[in-house]
């Protein structure tokens, strides 16, 4: 009888571990700032004049 109670309590503890999980801790700091990713997004604008004729040719065909 004692071992039956111990097994029941042991199984219940395992079940409780998975029923109520703690929330994952989110990052406190971003890996990159919004400013840095905005700079990467604007890099293609610097090459727009360089490839303007090729873009027109591709769009025309």
C-alpha angles and dihedrals in degrees: 000000000000093000091049090057092045091051091047092051091045092052091046091054091053091049092050091051090063099036096060109032121176116248116258113258110248123222115276093206132035119244091230132013122246088244093059094050089048090057090053090050092054096051093091090060090064090060096044095097092046094057100030095112093048091051092051091049093051093047092048094054 
